[in-house]
Amino acid sequence: MPIRITVDRRALRALIAALPARVDAIARRGAEQTAKSARALVPVRTGALRASIRAGRTPGGYAVRAGGGAVDYAAYVEFGTRRTAAQPYLRPALESVRWENIARSALSGGQEDDA
């Protein structure tokens, strides 16, 4: 029994035209989910470090930032020092993001939460 596959070039062209916006959506959603997970994972003493975690646009895409201003110890918490053990929160947050779900949702045009 033969099988026939037909490619609709119009749909393919439309998908290709929409890719830049969809790739941007994947990056934005991934950064937002990473920041959300990092806020849940970060150790809290005063709450300042947790409050400083944010996702934002950069010239190359999106980034998740922690610390800044008076919160100058974000890297020390993540990586530790010779006197204190590391308490990673950013790397585990990034690893917890379900990139496949985010990509599937963005490529299908969906807006649902991708956690």
HELIX and SHEET records of a PDB file:
HELIX    1   1 ARG A    9  LEU A   41  1                                  33    
HELIX    2   2 ALA A   48  SER A   52  1                                   5    
HELIX    3   3 ALA A   74  PHE A   79  1                                   6    
HELIX    4   4 LEU A   90  SER A   96  1                                   7    
HELIX    5   5 TRP A   99  LEU A  107  1                                   9    
SHEET    1   A 2 ARG A  54  THR A  58  0                                        
SHEET    2   A 2 GLY A  61  ARG A  65 -1                                        
END                                                                             
